[in-house]
Every structure is written in structure tokens, then in C-alpha cells.
């Protein structure tokens, strides 16, 4: 099977600090891969290793079948990147920014014009193409920066925290444009983010890294099932300390959280929860509403972070 990105025990140390510690990944073409972890966990260092900007201390990687160290130029020619900075010239218009980068990549005049129109259309920016970028919102600049990274038709694009600092509306618009871009072009996206809700909505595969070590790789559903408990939410009254204590003693109940007229009962995956409502009624609880749910990706992520602290 051919992978867009593949690493085998990839490692990088800075003096005594292991920034990336034996990370092994296999990412299929045309997918959005979410790389999740707290600050300082090794996400950005991994991107720099994959782009050939850093040499590994041990292990190996392949990007589009190229070795980033031996074939770094080939890797970078076939990849786009939006890292810490947008790379935009804010005194230029959106169209002039993309025209400049099209020239850098030696696109012909006709190809450059067609590609600029195509990308600005896809990102919903074509009607604003003649505006100076300096006055744009952060969300619009980020979308233009993605277009800038895509100008030369890369097969892989690296996005490092692309929605950081965006408001919820701008973040949602950015996610929609990103999904459309992947659908229309087949590009592979390597996305780092702190926004677990974002990763859950757009990523087909995610990896969780902590202190340089890869804790788990799989679909968001897989992570939720393996690391997140199912839960029951009950709205009502009568949730006394004695009731909460009794719930915690029941088999299959992992934990109970109370918030005013609402409790959340986290249960072991696969446990039949039909006994909980009759039990609460017997305890004198007045129930108004019951909801059953599955842990979110954020719940699973936090569980993994807590396990790492044990």
C-alpha cells in the first residue's frame, strides 16, 4: 500500500530532551490527519522533520515515497505548508500575493491566472481579490494563506494550528472550505490543532502525542470507543450527597458529576444502563429528562492526558 506519509520510529532529541520519541505513522493519500497534543508535545517538530527542515536523531520517514533528508527538495516541491506565520505580504492584494507565489513556483502566466481564480473561488475570496490584505480579518488571512500554500498544486499540505485565534464562525467557515478543498483536489492534509471539536469534524484519522510519544492512532470513533466512556445525563431534583455516593458504588459506574439540577453518570462501555433510572427513582430522585451519549473526542483526549500523568 502506498502512503502519503509514513514514519518508522522517528525521533529527534535536543540535548537531553526527546522532542519526538519513536513516532510511527501511516497516513493514506487524500485524507485529513489530525495530530493532537498539548503545547510542547512534539507536533511542530514532527512537521519540520517531515519537511526535511530538521534531521532525525533516529528512525526514518517518507513523504510521497521521498526521504525528507536525501530528497528534501523533492519533498518541499510536492508539499505546501502553513506553519507559524501566514507568509502573506499585507501591503499587497490577495491576487497579487498569489501571483507572487505563483511566480516563485515558476507557473506560466496562463496557469498562474487560472490557478489563482480556482483557489480564490474555492476559498470564497474571489470577490475580494483586489483588496489589500492588511485590512482583512484573521480568518480571511488564514484562508488566503492556505491558498498560498496550495498554489503549486502540492499533494500534501501541512497546517499547524490554522484556526488558532479565530472566532467560532470563522473557524466553522475555515473547516468547511478545508473539507471542500480536500474533496475537490484530493490533497492530503497533516493538521495540528488544539481544537478537539474541529478534529472530530474534519479528520478521518487522528494521532495523539504527549511529551514526544505517540499514545494512539486511529479514527476519532476508535479513540472515543477505546478511551472514552459512555454516559447517562439525568435532569431533575433530589441529587443528594447520599444518592451520589450510592451511584458511585454501583457496578459499571465509573464516576458521577453533579451540577445543580443535572448529573452525568459515566459508565463502563458495554454496560446495560437500564437499571439506573429505576434505581434513582427508588432513591427519591424526581427525573425530568434522561439522555444517553458517547464520550466526545475531547473526553477521550483528556483521559489519555490524565493517564500519562499517573
Phi, psi and omega in degrees: 000138181265126180253147174289319179224135177216130176233149179229109179050038182295129185220148174210125179245146172241104189056244183265359183265125176269095183288323175228125191233095175055055180272125178239123183223152172222113186241123182284150177297149175074017179245162172256116180256124179261125179253109190249140177173160179291172176303138178079013184275345178116008184295307183293323177300321178298316178300316181295326175293318182291332179272358180077017179275343174228148174267139178288151173282332179199166179079186184211166176211157176224133175238114185056038179073002177264146173276119183300337179274310181285326185238043184303320181296318178297319178300310184290331176293331183258006181235153170242156183213136170235100184257234186291327185241153183289334183076015181267150173261107193287346177271358177259162174284169178299315181296319181291326176300311182291326177296319179300312182290330174297322177292320178303322181271010174061035174284143178293162182302313181295316180294320181299312181297317180294319182292320179298314179298316181301312183290317180295324175297311183298326182267005178069030185241002188298321181291346180253015190298333183266002181278146175291134188292333185306324183274002183282159174288163179299321180298318179293321178297320180295319179295320177294325179295324175294318177300319178300318181289341183260358191302326185264018178058055179291156177270340178226138175231132179258124180238115183257104180053055186292338181255010178300128178086358178274147175284166185303323180292315179294322179296316180296318179295320179297316180300317181297317179294323179295316178299318178296320181297314180295317181298320186277335187245340182075012180294147174268132182246126173255107191245122170260141182201150170266351185272098184292327176297320178297313180298321181296328185276330188246341189266135172277334182217143177225153173232141180247124182239141178216126181052039176086347183259135177280117184274323183195148175226138178165184177290157175306322178298318180298315180295320179297318183290322185276330186240359180237133180277153169289163181211159174239129175253131182235127176252133181171211180216161180095020180276073181285169177301323181294320179295316180298318179298316180297320178299319182294341180273349185284144178293134180093349178269119181276316181195162178227129177243131182247137176217095180058243183266033187212135173231150174240123181252110177276127185238157177295138181303132177092352181285136175288119185262009183298339183281345189290316181296310176303322179298315181295320178298318178299330180277002178090011179283135175263113187263129177256326184203144177229131178230138178249137182212174178246145181304146178278171175299325178297319177300314181296319179298313180296324176299317179295322178294321179292321178298325180291339179274348183289000000 
